[in-house]
Amino acid sequence: MLYVSFAFFALTLLLLLRRQLGKTCTRLQFIPMTAVVFLTLFYLVADFFTADGIDESVIYHLRVGLGGAGFKEYAGIILATSAALVAWLLIFSLLARRSRPQRSKLDTYSLLLTSVALIGHPASHDLYQLFVPSSSASGDFARHYIASPQFKTTQIPLNVVYIYAESLEATYFDEDIFPGLMPRLQQLKQQAMVFDNVAQVKHSGWTIAGMVASQCGVPLFTPGDGNSLSGMSSFMSGAVCMGDVLAGQGYQLAYMGGANTAFAGKKNFYQTHGFSSIEGKDELEGRLDNPDEQSGWGIYDDDLFSFAKDKLAELQQAQQPFGLFLLTLDTHHPQGHLSTGCNGLRYMQGKNPMLDAVHCADHLLGNFIDGIRQAGLADNTLIVLASDHLAMKNTAFADLQKGDRKNTFILFPPDLQQPQQISTPATILDTGVTVLAQMGFQIAQLGFGRNILGPEPTLLATQQIADIKELNRQLESSRSKLGMLWGYPALEQGLVFAEQEQRVQIDEARYEYPLLMFLGQNSEIESIAFDFNAEFTNAHYLEQQPAGRKYIWIDQCYKLSGFYGLPPVDHEYCIGAGQLGNQAFVLYAVEPAMQLSLKRLSRGLQQTGQPEQTTFQQQLQRLKSLAEHNTVIHDKIELPDDFPYSALLAVSASGIHQGNTFIQTRVNGETHTSPPQPRGLTLFSLDGSEIQQPFFHLDFCAEDSASNEQQSLSSLVSQQQGEHVLLLVHDTLYCSEAAPARLAEFFANSQLEGWQDLAFRQGYLALLGKDGQHHEFPSSAERTNAVVFLRKSRE
């Protein structure tokens, strides 16, 4: 698909180069052709990591953030991508110079070719699959999720050392593909329980997702279309995971990993689920003999295992059961890293860097596991060696694809009499509960996981599930019903605001805002959406809700006052509560350290009869305007059919809390938006083309404003080629007592009058025509003014 899309893109480029298409066509091509370039680069970079294009792991990391990622390792990719974007801009500037003033007959064909390149692009396909809901599987698969697992102990359970070996999937043990690659672990497998049929399910194919899937028995379904994670202080607090079970039985739990614990939310996850010690790059690098000796991602594995031995000795002295969870790093894609403890150790003369890293990991893991046994821990400790997920694209990926790719899952119980090989169909969801059972807990189910050695079959082994694709489809169908796993707090204690941190606390949970809470009939929180790291705005999310839906909305005051149709509120953030379709609501400005009781909010949440359709439709229109334009439109003006745009939205924002000033035009079915405008008065010439740069700007509040005083509005309008000029004011025109006299000189002979009554921070916009027709719209103080100018349809 990528080659087909590129072929259509290249054909469009050839037309533009050889035929010298018209300026209008060339300009219209900029957005779709740039979109093709951007999608191609995005797809290639994503595929470099995933080998599967743009998948859920890419979207997860973009939403949660990339803090703590090993950017140094990918400097070449970053530079190459940046160079490609710059090269494209240079190429298009050449196209624009070669274009002809007259309109070309090939406009339609070139645009059609670009459209095909966009629609047929594999990135478009991947994004569609990720964001457009597919048809749900039949039945209620969520019923298989065990929210409160039943367990008991009849003996003293074992300690556990759970080693997540980064991307070290079972295929690396295949001697036909990688002969002699893993000699130490191959030998240790003869003293272990080896589960050789553990598949990877969807939403478990990256590190944090693999940890969640294995420890909680559930795929990493994220709430609120995934945008909630970066605004929440807890991580899937409603799920019962291994850490919760063990901490409840008095276990001391510790996590250690070479990478930054903030990356992908690992620290948040372990803090939420019972771990008292969480150490990563930031916590461990101070203990290194040479802190500069790190990989692009963090601590090398030989150093990590050295620190882990010290942690084991500390845990052993505490005289209480313990669990140590480790995450290695050296086998991270694309080519791995080689610990100094493996100097001179190479696989097949070092032809493949990733296989060298795996060969080194075999050596280090073998030494570490043997060391646990020699220290006397093996008698009361279960050792687990597992891959966190299947390997992503790396320098050995072509060989990996030759095998039957499964996750590594090997247990070393202290009382094992002879090696066992278990081939029961299972998934990573089944591993955590199986580990608990081998530790001595009588437990058969955890989330969607089933004890692989228990009497109840795993979900993948049931007759209703034909294969892993069907299981993935069924799991996806349960996604919406498992939103409760994120454990939203009760509102009874009210809300406490920390305005400087832009955070609100509800019970013990803390959330960043802007946010939108959807409530049930008893005013309990059912889900939360955020206005950052999201596909849509809060206004869009609320617009999708049915009449009668209860909500609490914390956002910028100008948005909420616009939604409620109220005068402006002189604060940055406000909180509103109500029900869609009902006129009753409450609105409060967020003050420093403000505490808001549920009683004060409940006046907007109480049932007041059936929703009114008129009110509901009016609210939907305002939400639609906020979602599309970030403001509520106040006026619509119809203009003659010679107006150069089918529609033009003009927004004049006054005050620092009233949003941006900008214009939006509709040209040939496409919408173009100008950048936000600076303080003062700005003039646009409207000639029917795409958004032009303003041709004049005047800021009486600036020190150098005197240089513009000599020009008048009427003379500036007469100099323009277009028949219409748009005037916008952002923030204010007035900063001194001298401003009225200076404005009178500027507006002389313009026939405009509304400016005369303007005060400090009072918005104003006007449309002037050379034929003497004009429209002007002064607004009240500190209120956004938004007007749509519509062209009459030509009959």
C-alpha positions in Angstrom: 0.0 0.0 0.0 2.9 2.4 0.8 4.3 1.9 -2.7 1.0 2.5 -4.4 0.4 5.6 -2.3 3.9 6.9 -3.1 3.3 6.2 -6.8 0.2 8.4 -6.9 2.1 11.1 -4.9 5.0 10.9 -7.3 2.6 11.3 -10.3 1.1 14.4 -8.7 4.6 15.8 -8.2 5.4 15.1 -11.8 2.4 16.9 -13.0 3.2 19.9 -10.9 6.8 20.0 -12.1 6.3 19.4 -15.8 2.9 21.0 -16.5 3.4 24.0 -14.3 -0.1 24.0 -12.9 -1.8 27.2 -11.8 -1.0 29.0 -8.5 -4.5 28.1 -7.0 -4.0 24.4 -7.8 -0.4 24.4 -6.4 -1.5 26.2 -3.2 -4.5 23.8 -2.7 -2.1 20.9 -3.1 0.1 22.0 -0.2 -2.0 20.6 2.6 -2.9 17.2 1.1 0.6 16.6 -0.3 2.2 17.7 3.0 -0.2 15.3 4.7 1.1 12.5 2.5 4.7 13.4 3.4 3.9 13.6 7.1 2.0 10.3 7.1 4.8 8.6 5.2 7.4 9.7 7.7 5.1 8.9 10.7 4.4 5.5 9.3 8.1 4.7 8.5 9.3 5.8 12.0 6.5 3.8 13.7 7.2 0.8 11.6 10.9 1.1 12.4 10.0 0.3 16.0 6.9 -2.0 15.7 7.4 -3.7 12.3 3.6 -3.4 12.2 3.1 0.2 11.2 1.2 2.5 13.5 -0.3 0.3 16.2 -1.7 0.8 19.7 1.8 1.0 21.3 2.6 4.0 19.1 -0.6 5.8 20.1 -0.1 4.9 23.8 3.4 6.4 24.0 2.3 9.6 22.1 -0.6 10.1 24.6 1.2 9.3 27.8 4.4 11.1 26.8 7.9 10.2 25.8 9.7 11.5 28.9 12.5 9.0 29.9 12.8 7.5 26.4 16.3 6.9 25.0 16.3 9.6 22.4 20.1 9.6 22.0 19.8 6.1 20.5 17.5 7.5 17.8 19.3 10.7 16.9 19.8 9.4 13.3 16.1 8.8 12.8 15.2 12.2 14.3 17.7 14.0 12.0 16.7 12.1 8.9 13.0 12.8 9.6 13.7 16.5 10.1 15.8 16.7 7.0 13.0 15.0 5.0 10.5 17.6 6.1 12.8 20.5 5.3 13.5 18.9 1.9 9.8 18.7 1.2 9.3 22.4 2.1 12.1 23.3 -0.3 10.6 21.2 -3.1 7.2 22.7 -2.6 8.6 26.2 -2.6 10.1 25.4 -6.0 6.7 24.2 -7.2 5.1 27.4 -6.1 7.6 29.5 -8.0 7.1 27.5 -11.2 3.3 27.7 -11.1 1.4 29.9 -13.5 -0.9 32.7 -12.6 -3.8 31.3 -14.7 -5.9 28.4 -13.5 -4.8 25.0 -14.9 -7.3 22.5 -16.4 -5.5 19.7 -14.5 -6.4 21.0 -11.1 -9.1 18.3 -10.6 -6.8 15.5 -11.7 -3.9 16.4 -9.6 -6.1 16.8 -6.5 -7.7 13.5 -7.3 -4.3 11.8 -7.5 -3.3 13.2 -4.1 -6.6 12.2 -2.6 -6.0 8.6 -3.7 -2.5 8.8 -2.2 -4.0 9.9 1.1 -6.9 7.4 1.2 -4.7 4.5 0.1 -1.9 5.2 2.5 -1.1 2.4 5.0 -0.9 5.1 7.8 -4.5 6.1 7.0 -5.6 2.5 7.2 -3.8 2.0 10.5 -5.2 5.1 12.1 -8.7 4.2 10.8 -8.4 0.7 12.5 -7.2 2.3 15.7 -9.7 5.1 16.1 -12.9 4.0 14.2 -14.7 1.4 16.3 -15.1 -1.9 14.6 -18.2 -4.1 14.9 -18.3 -5.5 18.4 -18.2 -9.3 19.0 -21.4 -10.9 19.9 -22.2 -11.7 23.5 -20.8 -10.2 26.7 -17.2 -11.3 26.9 -16.6 -9.0 29.9 -18.3 -11.6 32.0 -15.1 -13.6 31.8 -13.2 -10.9 33.6 -12.8 -11.8 37.3 -12.8 -8.5 39.2 -12.4 -10.1 42.7 -10.2 -13.2 42.4 -10.8 -15.8 45.1 -7.7 -17.3 46.7 -6.4 -18.9 50.0 -3.2 -20.2 51.3 -2.7 -23.5 53.0 1.1 -23.1 53.4 3.7 -20.4 53.6 3.9 -19.1 50.1 7.2 -18.7 48.3 9.0 -15.5 47.6 9.2 -14.5 44.0 11.9 -13.0 41.8 10.1 -12.1 38.5 12.6 -11.2 35.7 11.1 -9.4 32.7 13.7 -9.9 30.0 13.2 -7.1 27.5 11.8 -8.5 24.2 13.5 -11.8 24.9 10.8 -13.9 23.2 10.9 -17.7 23.0 11.9 -17.7 19.4 15.5 -16.9 20.4 15.6 -20.4 22.0 15.0 -22.1 18.6 18.2 -23.9 17.8 17.3 -24.3 14.1 17.1 -20.6 13.7 19.7 -19.4 16.3 22.1 -22.3 17.0 24.1 -21.8 20.1 22.7 -18.4 20.9 21.4 -19.2 24.4 23.6 -21.9 25.9 23.3 -20.9 29.6 19.5 -20.6 29.5 19.1 -23.7 27.4 20.9 -25.6 30.1 18.8 -24.0 32.9 15.6 -24.9 31.0 16.4 -28.6 31.8 15.8 -27.7 35.5 12.6 -25.7 34.9 8.9 -25.6 33.9 8.8 -24.3 30.4 5.6 -22.9 28.9 6.2 -22.9 25.2 2.8 -21.8 23.9 2.2 -18.4 25.5 0.8 -16.0 22.8 0.7 -12.2 22.8 -2.7 -10.5 22.9 -3.6 -7.1 21.5 -2.8 -4.2 23.8 0.1 -6.2 25.5 2.8 -5.7 22.9 5.0 -3.1 24.7 6.7 -3.0 28.1 4.1 -1.4 30.4 1.3 -3.2 28.5 3.0 -6.5 28.9 3.5 -5.9 32.6 -0.2 -5.0 33.1 -1.4 -8.0 31.0 0.8 -10.4 32.9 0.3 -9.0 36.5 -3.4 -8.0 36.2 -4.7 -10.5 33.6 -6.2 -7.7 31.4 -5.0 -5.9 28.2 -3.9 -2.3 28.7 -7.3 -0.7 27.8 -6.9 3.0 28.4 -9.9 5.2 29.5 -11.4 8.2 27.7 -10.0 7.2 24.3 -6.7 6.8 26.0 -6.2 10.5 26.8 -6.7 10.1 30.6 -3.4 8.5 31.5 -1.3 11.6 31.6 -3.8 13.4 33.8 -4.4 10.7 36.4 -2.5 10.1 39.6 -3.3 6.4 39.8 -2.9 3.6 37.3 -5.8 1.1 36.8 -6.6 1.3 40.5 -9.8 -0.8 40.1 -7.9 -3.8 38.9 -6.7 -6.5 41.2 -3.1 -7.4 40.2 -0.3 -9.6 41.5 1.0 -6.7 43.6 -2.4 -6.2 45.3 -2.6 -9.9 46.2 0.9 -10.1 47.5 0.9 -6.8 49.4 -2.3 -7.9 51.0 -0.5 -11.0 52.3 2.3 -9.0 53.8 4.8 -9.2 51.0 7.4 -6.5 50.7 7.5 -5.6 47.0 10.2 -4.0 45.0 10.7 -3.1 41.3 14.1 -2.4 39.6 14.7 -1.5 36.0 17.5 0.2 34.0 15.2 2.7 32.3 13.5 5.8 33.7 10.5 4.7 35.8 8.5 7.7 34.6 8.6 6.4 31.0 5.2 5.0 29.9 3.7 5.2 33.5 5.7 2.4 35.0 6.2 4.1 38.4 2.5 5.1 38.5 1.5 1.5 37.9 3.7 0.0 40.6 2.9 2.7 43.2 -0.8 2.0 42.6 -0.5 -1.8 43.1 1.4 -2.3 46.3 5.1 -1.8 45.6 7.0 0.1 48.3 10.3 0.3 46.4 10.5 1.5 42.8 13.9 2.1 41.3 15.0 3.0 37.8 17.6 5.1 36.1 17.3 8.2 38.2 17.4 6.2 41.5 20.3 3.9 40.5 22.7 5.9 38.4 24.2 7.6 41.5 25.4 4.2 42.6 27.4 3.6 39.4 31.2 3.8 39.6 31.0 5.8 36.4 27.6 7.4 35.9 28.5 8.2 32.3 28.6 4.5 31.4 25.0 4.1 30.4 23.2 3.2 27.2 20.8 5.6 25.6 18.0 4.1 27.6 19.7 3.8 31.0 21.6 1.3 33.3 23.3 -1.7 31.6 22.1 -5.1 32.7 25.3 -6.2 34.4 25.0 -3.2 36.7 21.3 -3.8 37.2 21.9 -7.4 38.3 24.6 -6.2 40.7 22.1 -3.8 42.3 19.5 -6.5 42.3 21.7 -8.9 44.3 22.1 -6.1 46.9 18.3 -5.6 47.0 17.8 -9.4 47.4 20.1 -9.4 50.4 18.2 -6.5 51.9 14.8 -8.1 51.3 16.0 -11.4 52.8 17.1 -9.7 56.0 13.7 -8.1 56.5 12.2 -11.4 57.7 9.0 -11.1 55.7 8.0 -12.6 52.3 9.1 -10.5 49.4 8.7 -10.1 45.7 11.4 -8.5 43.5 10.4 -7.6 39.9 13.2 -6.8 37.5 13.2 -5.4 34.0 16.3 -5.8 31.8 17.3 -3.4 29.1 20.2 -4.6 27.0 18.0 -6.5 24.5 16.0 -3.4 23.6 15.4 -2.9 19.9 16.6 -1.9 17.3 20.1 -3.4 17.9 20.5 -3.9 21.6 23.3 -2.9 24.0 26.3 -4.8 25.2 27.1 -4.6 28.9 30.8 -4.3 29.8 30.5 -7.6 31.6 30.2 -9.2 28.1 33.4 -7.7 26.6 34.8 -10.2 24.2 31.6 -12.3 24.2 30.1 -12.3 20.6 27.7 -14.5 18.7 29.0 -15.7 15.3 31.9 -13.2 15.1 29.6 -10.3 16.1 27.8 -10.2 12.7 24.5 -9.0 14.3 24.4 -6.5 17.2 21.0 -7.6 18.5 22.1 -11.3 18.6 25.3 -10.2 20.4 23.1 -8.5 23.0 20.9 -11.6 23.3 23.9 -13.8 23.7 25.2 -11.4 26.4 21.7 -11.5 28.1 21.9 -15.3 28.2 25.3 -15.0 30.0 24.1 -12.4 32.5 20.7 -14.0 33.2 22.4 -17.4 33.7 24.8 -16.0 36.2 22.1 -14.1 38.1 19.8 -17.1 38.4 22.7 -19.4 39.5 23.7 -16.7 42.0 20.2 -16.8 43.6 20.6 -20.5 44.0 24.1 -20.3 45.5 22.9 -17.7 47.9 20.4 -20.1 49.4 17.3 -18.3 48.2 16.2 -21.0 45.8 14.8 -23.1 48.6 12.0 -20.7 49.3 11.9 -18.6 46.2 10.2 -19.0 42.8 12.2 -17.6 40.0 10.3 -16.4 36.9 12.0 -15.6 33.6 9.6 -14.0 31.1 9.6 -11.7 28.1 7.6 -8.5 28.6 6.4 -8.8 25.0 7.5 -10.2 21.6 10.5 -8.5 20.1 9.9 -5.4 18.0 11.7 -4.6 14.8 15.4 -5.2 15.3 18.5 -6.3 13.4 17.5 -10.0 13.9 13.8 -9.5 13.0 13.9 -11.3 9.7 15.2 -14.4 11.4 12.6 -14.1 14.2 9.8 -14.1 11.7 10.9 -17.6 10.6 9.8 -19.1 13.9 6.5 -19.7 15.7 6.6 -16.5 17.8 5.6 -16.9 21.4 6.5 -15.2 24.7 9.1 -16.6 27.0 7.7 -18.0 30.2 9.9 -20.2 32.4 9.4 -21.0 36.1 12.1 -22.4 38.4 10.2 -23.8 41.4 12.4 -24.9 44.4 11.0 -28.4 44.6 10.9 -29.3 40.9 11.9 -33.0 40.5 12.2 -33.1 36.7 11.9 -30.6 33.8 8.4 -30.0 32.4 7.3 -28.7 29.1 3.8 -27.3 29.0 2.2 -26.7 25.6 -1.3 -25.7 26.7 -2.6 -22.8 24.6 -2.3 -19.7 26.7 -1.6 -16.0 26.5 0.4 -13.5 28.6 -2.9 -12.8 30.5 -2.5 -16.3 32.0 1.0 -15.9 33.3 0.5 -13.9 36.5 -2.2 -16.2 38.0 0.0 -19.2 37.1 2.9 -17.7 39.0 0.7 -17.0 42.1 -0.5 -20.6 42.0 3.1 -21.9 41.8 4.0 -19.7 44.8 1.5 -21.6 46.9 -1.7 -19.6 46.5 -4.8 -21.6 45.7 -6.0 -19.4 42.9 -7.5 -20.2 39.5 -8.5 -16.9 38.0 -7.1 -13.3 37.8 -8.8 -10.9 35.4 -9.0 -12.7 32.1 -6.1 -14.9 33.2 -6.5 -18.6 34.1 -4.0 -20.8 35.8 -2.4 -22.7 32.9 -1.9 -25.7 35.2 -5.4 -25.5 36.8 -8.6 -27.4 36.1 -10.3 -24.5 34.3 -9.1 -24.0 30.6 -7.5 -20.8 29.6 -9.7 -18.6 27.4 -7.6 -19.4 24.4 -8.1 -23.1 25.0 -11.9 -22.9 25.2 -14.0 -24.3 22.4 -15.6 -20.9 21.8 -12.3 -19.3 20.9 -10.9 -20.6 17.6 -7.6 -18.7 17.6 -5.7 -15.7 18.9 -7.5 -13.4 16.4 -10.9 -14.3 17.7 -9.7 -13.9 21.3 -8.4 -10.4 20.4 -11.8 -9.5 18.9 -13.6 -10.7 21.9 -11.3 -8.9 24.3 -11.7 -5.7 22.3 -15.5 -6.0 22.7 -15.2 -5.8 26.5 -13.1 -2.6 26.4 -15.9 -0.1 27.3 -17.2 -2.2 30.2 -13.8 -2.4 31.8 -13.5 1.4 32.2 -14.3 0.7 35.9 -10.8 -0.6 36.4 -9.4 2.9 36.6 -11.2 3.2 39.9 -12.8 6.7 39.8 -13.3 8.2 43.3 -16.6 9.2 45.0 -17.6 12.8 45.0 -18.9 12.9 48.6 -15.8 14.6 49.9 -16.0 17.3 47.3 -13.3 18.8 45.1 -10.1 20.6 46.3 -8.2 22.7 43.7 -4.5 23.4 43.5 -4.7 26.2 41.0 -0.9 26.7 40.5 -0.5 23.0 39.6 -3.7 23.1 37.5 -4.8 20.0 39.4 -8.0 19.0 41.3 -8.1 16.4 44.1 -11.2 14.2 44.6 -10.9 12.0 47.7 -7.4 10.5 47.3 -7.2 10.8 43.6 -5.6 13.8 41.7 -6.4 14.9 38.2 -5.0 17.6 35.9 -7.5 19.8 34.2 -9.1 20.9 31.8 -11.2 17.8 32.2 -14.7 16.6 31.8 -16.4 14.1 34.2 -19.4 12.0 33.1 -21.6 11.0 36.0 -24.2 8.3 36.5 -27.7 8.8 37.8 -26.5 8.8 41.4 -23.8 11.4 40.5 -21.0 8.8 40.6 -18.1 9.3 38.2 -18.3 6.9 35.3 -15.5 8.2 33.1 -13.2 11.1 32.7 -12.0 12.8 29.5 -9.1 15.3 29.3 -8.5 18.2 26.9 -4.9 17.4 26.4 -3.2 14.4 24.7 -6.6 13.7 23.2 -8.1 13.3 19.7 -10.9 15.7 20.5 -11.8 18.5 22.8 -14.0 18.3 25.9 -16.7 20.1 24.0 -16.7 17.4 21.4 -16.9 14.6 24.0 -19.9 16.3 25.7 -21.5 16.9 22.4 -21.7 13.1 21.8 -23.7 12.5 25.0 -27.4 12.0 25.2 -30.0 14.3 26.7 -30.0 14.1 30.5 -26.3 13.2 30.8 -24.9 14.6 34.0 -21.4 16.2 33.8 -18.8 18.2 35.7 -16.7 20.3 33.4 -13.5 22.1 34.4 -12.1 24.3 31.6 -11.3 27.8 30.6 -13.9 30.3 31.7 -14.6 31.8 28.3 -15.6 28.3 27.0 -18.0 27.6 29.9 -19.5 31.0 29.9 -20.0 30.7 26.2 -21.6 27.3 26.6 -24.0 28.6 29.3 -24.7 31.9 27.4 -23.4 34.0 30.4 -21.4 37.2 30.6 -17.7 36.6 30.8 -16.0 35.5 34.0 -12.7 37.3 34.8 -10.8 34.1 35.7 -8.8 31.7 33.7 -10.5 28.4 34.8 -14.1 27.7 35.9 -16.1 24.6 36.9 -19.6 23.9 35.7 -22.0 21.2 36.5 -25.4 20.3 35.0 -27.4 17.9 32.8 -27.6 18.2 29.1 -31.1 19.5 28.1 -31.8 21.1 31.5 -31.6 24.8 32.1 -30.4 24.3 35.7 -26.6 24.5 36.2 -23.9 25.9 38.5 -20.8 27.7 37.5 -17.9 28.7 39.8 -14.6 30.4 39.1 -11.6 28.3 40.3 -9.9 30.2 43.1 -6.5 29.3 44.7 -6.9 26.4 47.2 -10.7 26.4 46.6 -12.7 23.6 48.2 -16.1 22.9 46.5 -18.6 20.6 48.3 -20.8 18.1 46.5 -23.8 20.1 47.9 -22.8 23.2 46.0 -22.4 21.2 42.8 -25.6 19.1 43.3 -27.8 22.1 42.6 -26.9 21.6 38.9 -27.0 17.8 39.1 -30.5 17.3 40.6 -33.1 15.8 38.4 -35.5 18.6 37.2 -37.9 16.6 35.0 -37.4 15.5 31.5 -34.7 17.3 29.4 -36.1 20.0 27.1 -35.4 19.4 23.4 -35.1 23.1 22.7 -32.6 23.6 25.5 -30.8 20.4 24.4 -30.5 21.5 20.8 -29.3 24.9 21.8 -26.6 23.4 24.0 -25.5 21.0 21.2 -25.1 23.9 18.8 -22.9 25.8 21.3 -20.8 22.6 21.9 -20.5 22.1 18.2 -19.2 25.6 17.8 -16.8 25.2 20.7 -15.5 21.8 19.3 -15.0 23.2 15.8 -13.9 26.8 16.5 -12.9 26.9 20.2 -15.5 29.6 20.7 -19.3 30.1 20.6 -20.5 32.0 17.5 -22.7 35.0 18.4 -23.8 36.4 15.0 -24.4 35.2 11.5 -24.4 37.7 8.6 -25.5 36.8 5.0 -23.6 38.7 2.3 -24.1 39.1 -1.5 -23.0 36.4 -3.8 -19.8 38.3 -4.8 -18.3 37.7 -1.3 -15.1 35.8 -1.9 -15.7 33.0 0.6 -18.5 30.6 1.1 -18.1 31.2 4.8 -15.7 33.3 7.0 -15.5 33.1 10.7 -14.0 36.1 12.5 -13.1 35.8 16.2 -12.1 38.8 18.3 -11.0 37.9 21.8 -10.6 40.5 24.5 -8.8 39.9 27.8 -6.2 37.3 28.7 -8.7 34.6 29.6 -10.8 34.9 26.4 -9.0 32.7 23.9 -7.4 33.6 20.6 -8.2 36.0 17.9 -8.1 34.4 14.4 -10.1 34.0 11.2 -11.3 30.8 9.4 -12.2 30.7 5.8 -14.0 28.1 3.6 -12.5 27.9 0.1 -13.5 25.2 -2.4 -14.8 23.0 0.4 -11.7 23.3 2.5 -11.2 25.2 5.8 -8.2 27.3 6.4 -7.3 28.9 9.8 -5.0 31.8 10.4 -2.5 31.7 13.3 -3.5 33.5 16.5 -3.2 37.2 16.2 -1.1 39.5 18.5 -2.5 42.2 20.7 -4.0 45.3 19.0 -5.6 45.9 15.6 -5.0 43.7 12.6 -6.2 44.1 9.0 -6.8 41.3 6.5 -7.4 41.7 2.8 -10.1 39.3 1.6 -9.5 38.3 -2.0 -10.8 34.8 -2.1 -7.5 33.0 -1.8 -6.2 31.0 1.2 -5.5 32.9 4.4 -3.0 35.7 3.7 -0.7 37.3 6.2 -2.2 40.5 7.7 -1.2 43.5 5.7 -1.3 45.9 8.7 -1.0 45.7 12.5 -1.3 48.5 15.0 -0.7 48.2 18.8 -1.1 51.4 20.7 0.2 49.5 23.8 3.6 49.0 22.2 6.4 51.5 22.7 7.1 51.8 18.9 3.4 52.3 17.9 4.0 55.9 16.8 5.5 54.7 13.5 2.0 53.6 12.4 0.1 56.6 13.5 0.3 58.5 10.1 -1.7 55.9 8.2 -5.5 56.0 8.2 -7.9 53.1 7.8 -9.6 54.5 4.8 -6.3 54.9 2.9 -5.2 51.4 3.8 -8.5 49.9 2.5 -8.3 51.8 -0.8 -4.8 50.4 -1.5 -6.0 46.8 -1.3 -6.8 44.7 -4.4 -9.6 42.8 -2.7 -13.1 44.2 -2.4 -13.3 43.5 1.4 -11.1 44.2 4.4 -11.5 42.5 7.8 -10.6 44.4 11.0 -9.9 42.4 14.2 -9.0 43.6 17.6 -7.2 41.2 20.0 -7.1 42.0 23.8 -7.3 45.8 23.7 -6.8 49.0 21.8 -6.5 51.2 24.8 -3.4 51.5 27.0 -3.3 55.2 27.7 -5.4 58.4 27.9 -4.0 59.4 24.5 -5.5 56.4 22.7 -8.9 57.9 21.8 -7.3 60.8 20.0 -4.9 58.6 18.1 -7.8 56.2 17.2 -9.9 59.1 15.9 -7.1 60.0 13.5 -6.8 56.4 12.4 -10.6 55.8 11.9 -11.2 59.3 10.2 -13.5 59.0 7.1 -14.0 55.3 7.6 -17.7 55.5 8.4 -17.2 53.1 11.3 -18.6 54.2 14.6 -18.5 51.3 17.0 -14.9 51.9 17.9 -15.8 55.2 19.6 -17.4 53.4 22.6 -14.7 50.9 23.1 -13.1 50.6 26.6 -10.1 48.7 27.9 -10.2 45.1 26.9 -13.3 45.3 24.8 -13.4 43.3 21.6 -14.2 44.7 18.2 -14.4 43.4 14.6 -15.6 44.9 11.4 -16.0 44.0 7.7 -15.4 46.9 5.3 -16.3 46.9 1.6 -14.9 49.2 -1.0 -18.5 49.8 -2.1 -19.1 51.6 1.2 -21.0 48.7 2.9 -19.7 47.8 6.3 -20.6 45.6 9.3 -19.2 46.2 12.8 -19.4 44.3 16.0 -18.2 45.8 19.2 -18.5 43.4 22.2 -18.9 43.8 25.9 -15.7 44.0 28.0 -13.6 40.9 28.2 -15.9 38.8 26.0 -15.0 36.9 22.9 -16.8 38.1 19.7 -17.4 35.5 17.0 -19.2 36.3 13.8 -19.8 34.1 10.7 -20.2 35.8 7.3 -22.0 33.6 4.8 -22.2 34.1 1.1 -25.6 33.8 -0.5 -25.9 30.7 -2.6 -25.8 31.4 -6.4 -29.0 30.3 -8.1 
